[in-house]
């Protein structure tokens, strides 16, 4: 079974969360800080949604390059490389935006935290509803075959 459908559902759910939270934050930011609050909320929601998409895209690309093997070093190289790029871009973005006058940093930070937290919740819900088998190879064993080979004689796990 591929993880692609789960990642796609996670992307859609995360996009909806970012849109809703961004809208509510823009409304509240506009009421509390004017235009700078609206810009901060919208920018934070867009940045969060883009980073969410980059994570899923790196996992899909890594899965393709590793031929579906989630334990392959190529998969983890792509995923961890994507996270490193996101970290560097995020730090650069924060440094670039720290002194601008057209953005309320409090609204920006709170919106980022809200979107990230709620997209994590939506990811958990999507994953919990995915019904992914725990061990794929156990489903393919012949009927009547043991789930794992019996321990060898003298194996310390048997106590013999």
Secondary structure, 3 states (H helix, E strand, C coil): CCCHHHHHHHHHHHHHHHHHHHHHHHHHHHHHHCHHHHHHHHHHHHHHHHHHHHHHHHHHHHHHHCCCCCCCHHHHHHHHHHHHHHHHHHHHHHHHHCCCCCCCHHHHHHHHHHHHHHHHHHHHHHHHCCCCCCCHHHHCCCCCCCCCCCCCCCCCCCCC
